[in-house]
């Protein structure tokens, strides 16, 4: 069992939503589109090594490397034209 949790949703529902958006924008050319857009998957884990493992598990099928941004943050991103698909591992909040 992995030591991380990937916050993901229902794949079929997500893809249907993307198709619905494309169909809507195609049928309504007066609707503005953003210059850039992003989709992000979040990885939760209590320790740095597990966060990296979680990010790598998403980055590998994307064919992109995992970046260590320091202080326990990891990410990976693949761009599809002006749309980026990324995965981010963020350390848990410090106790207040």
Secondary structure, DSSP 8 states (H G I E B T S, - for coil): --S-EEE---HHHHHHHHHHHHHHHHH-TTS---S-EEEEEEEE-SSHHHHHHHHHHHHHHHT---EEEETTEEEEEEEETTEEEEEEE-------
